[in-house]
Amino acid sequence: MEGTELIAFQIISNVGMAKTKFIEALAQAKNGDFPGAASLMKEGSDFLVEGHKVHGELIKNEAAGNKTEFSILLMHAEDQFMSAETIKLLIAEMIEWRQELTFPN
């Protein structure tokens, strides 16, 4: 496996782990473990950063004139990447709301 296919799988792997950590964080928050939720959100964010790095290399290569060949696999990787970003934002809000409901001012 090489080239675009490898990049796509690296993105899918990293952002898939990120989504898993974000969902686990929400479960921790539902159980009242907000420090655990924060830790899992950080882990998920770290995986998302790795996905960003791989994605950035793809963009740099194309900006340098190396055309990226279209593939369904790469399109799937892009879709997973965007959904991980969205899930992170939504779950962060959900955790914040739960925390505010658990510990009202």
N, C-alpha and C positions, 0 to 999 in steps of 0.2 A: 504494500500500500504506500503510495507516495503522492506528492503534489496536493491538488485540491481535495482529493478524497481524504488524505491524512488530516489536512486542516479542518475539514468538515467534521470528522470524527473527534478531533481534539476539542472543537467548540462544543459539540453535542455532549461529550463526556463531562467537560467542566461545567457547563450550564445545567446539565442534568443533576449533577451533584449539588449545585447551588440551589436549585429548586427543591431538592430533597431536604436540604438543611433548613430552608425557609419554612417549609411545611412542618418539619419537626419543631422548629421554634414556636410556631403557632400552637402546636400541641402542648409544649411546655408552658406557654402563657395561659392556656386554658386550664392547666393544672395549678396555676398560681406561681409557677417557678419563673419569675421574670429575669433573674440573673442567668438562668439556664437558657432562656429564650434569647437573651442578648448575646450570649456566647455562640449559640447556633446561628444567629443572624450574621455574626462576624465571620464564622466559618463559611457560610453561604456566600457572603460578600467576597471572601478571599478566592473562592472558586470562580465567582463571576469575574473578578479581576484577571484571573488566568485566561478565561474565555475572551476577555477584552484584548489581552496581549496577542493571542493567536489571531483574532479577528483583525487587529491592527496591522499585523504582518501581511495579511491578505490585502488590506487596503494599500499599504505601502508598496507592495509588489505591483499592484495595478496602477498606482500613481507613477511608478517608475517606467510604465509602458509595457509591462508584462500582463497581457490580457488574461483575465480569469475566465475559464471555460464554464459555461452554465451547466449546472447539474441539479437534478432533483434533490440529491443528497445535500448539496450546499444550500439549496433553498430551505430544506428541512432544518439545517443547522441555524440559518438566519432566523427562522420562525421560532425555534427553541430558545435562541438567544433573546429575542424580543419578549417572549413570554416569561422568561426568567426575570428580566428587568421589571416587567409589570407585576409579577407575583411578589417580588421583593418590596416594591412600593406599597402594594395593597396589604401585605402581611405586616409590614412595619406599622401601618396605620391601625390595623386590627389589634396588634399587640398594645399600641399606645392607648387605644380606647379601652381595652380590657384592664390595663393598669390604672387608668383614670377611674373606671368603675369600681375596681377593687380597693383603691386608695383615694377616695374623693378628698378634695381640699376642703 
